[in-house]
Structures are given as C-alpha cells and as structure tokens.
Amino acid sequence: MINNPAQLTGMVLNGAHGIYDVHTDNGIMRCTLRGKLKKAFAQANTAKAIGKVRQTQQQRANKYSTSNEVERTERIEKHDSSETPAPVRLSVGDYVVIRKLDETTGLIEEILPRKSELSRLDAGSNANKLVQQTLLANLNQVVVVFATAQPDPHFGLLDRYLTICESAQLMPVICINKADLPHEDYVEEAIELYSQLGYTVIRSSTHTEEGIAQLREILKDHTTLFTGPSGVGKSSLVNAIEPGMALRTGLVSDVTGKGRHTTTGSQLYPLSKGGWLADSAGIRALATWNIAPEELAWCFREFRPYLGECFYSDCAHLDEEGCAICQAVDDGLINERRHRSYVRMYTGVER
C-alpha cells in the first residue's frame, strides 16, 4: 500500500525510447525509469539470457518422461497460487510505483510482480542470446485475429498462438475476420476443427457488422490482447468495437499479399463499457518462448488423452513406433495438420 502522497501506483499504457505513459488515479502521467532501476534491468537481462541458453541446451538433452508431466503440474499449481516475480523488462500492462515530479510527470521506481503475461521469442534472438518479448502483461484474455482471405489464413501460425496461450494458462478467443469475403473450403474446415477442440470461434466483418456485438461483450471488463498477423483487420475491428479509439488502419500490399504494419507496438486503451484492450503490431512469424520440448505436447488439447499411453516413456510423438498420438493421427482421431504443426514446433522449424 502506498502511503507516501508523492508516490502513486499505475499501469503502463505504452512506451517508447524509455518514456512511458502510465495510467493512475490522478490521470495519465509521462514517466521515465529511475536510473538505478534501469541499470538493474540491464544486468538482469544479461544474466537471464545466459541462463536461458544453458537451460534450453539442457532441455534439448533431456527426453520426455512421465515425471516431467508431474513437474509441469507442480509448476502450474505454484504459478496459480502466487504471483510471478517482478519482470526484467518493462512492458505494456505492467503495474508500477511512480514518484511524482509534478502534476503530469513522474519517475518509475518499482515494477510490481506480474499475475500473467503473453510472450514470444524475440525475432532478434540468436543461439547466444535468447530474448523474451512480452506482448502484454497482466492480461486475462487473448483474441487471436485471422482473416478468411486477403491475406489467406496461415493456420500453422494460429497453432503457435494457441500453444503460447495454453502454456501461459490464458484462454484464447479465435476471431475469423473478413467473413464476408469469398474464401476456400479449408477455412471452414479449420473453423469447425477449432470449435470441436473447445475454442471459442467468432466470425466477424466490419462491413456487415457480423460478430461485432459478440466481440464487444467478450471484451467487457477484461484486459485483452488483440493480436494476429498483419493485414487481417485488427485495427479496423477495434475501431468498429470502440469507435472513439480511431486507430489508424492500413491496406494489404497488392504486391506481396502480406499485410503492412499499421500499429507500431502494443498499447492499452480503455473500453467505454469497462476493461482494457491492447492492439498489438502485426506479427508475421511467431516463435514460442520458454516452452520446454517435453511440455509442448500438453499444449495441444487433443493430445492430452494420449499422453503417457505411448509404448516408450521417452516418446517425442514425432513418428516413433508405439506412439499413441501418432496412432491417433492414423486413426483419424487427431487432425493430421495439427500434428504437423506440433512436429514443426518440436523440431524448431518456425515457419
């Protein structure tokens, strides 16, 4: 509890070049990091990167075993019963303690522990330095947006989003936008597949207003990340849901068919009916962060009934003899394309 009148708690709405807008009870304040905190973060980031490389090397040396599943359950229970440690990088959605410098500016003195986060492996990472990119902190919902066409949906990328959400214990909502456009049969087949897996799937269109009311109701009183590939119409959807935001929208490139980036980074906006919404920059590639190979299968919902049923306890569920998951694929009980997505992620093929 903050007793010092010169101190306030707030939530980071956006940030760039070391300057952050923080929402507080006294309004939005423009803040910078305290010098000692900035230095501590830099040192922690270096140590974490080195440790993560060593941890990943060890994980790839270990093979899958039933004891790993028990350890994973223990980690989940621990995560559910306590807050995560304070982050080593400040992100949108973080709660902070600031010291007022005047009525509109302040100094960030402390970053409070996160209750949740959605992260990916930063595109600038390499084997010697693995960098975490937090898309949003302290969220409780993710809306993953893909288009029926223009650009055509890449459901392997959607599987990566779902895997990251499952690992983070966050419930995703799948939004299939531009539903009014003509599209291929495989899109409808994928919608049916994800619905059967228990995911909420919403068809939407800013032209016909299909799904807009449903999305508006789902977002109410939640802190939600709107994310997905470039060009699928995320900003247009946000404008339709909350017209006052007036987010800048863009067009799909006629040359490449890939979306142009129209949002430069995550930024939190208040919703008039309650809650917060972050519209993130378009993502063309997505690499998982901090998901051990032996935990990956658990992140595929349809795999879970077969875990522990393989002939070999160290089965990786790729193409091994006696694999219960591979047998379920052959029997048509698990979708073959979803299994291919798993294999690509397990073997490190990110596209």
PyMOL commands that set and color helices and strands:
alter all, ss='L'
color gray80, all
select helices_A, chain A and resi 35-61+66-81+155-167+185-196+212-219+234-241+243-245+293-299+301-306+324-330+336-347
alter helices_A, ss='H'
color red, helices_A
select strands_A, chain A and resi 7-16+19-24+27-33+95-100+105-111+117-121+132-137+141-147+172-177+200-203+223-227+268-270+276-279
alter strands_A, ss='S'
color yellow, strands_A
deselect
rebuild
show_as cartoon
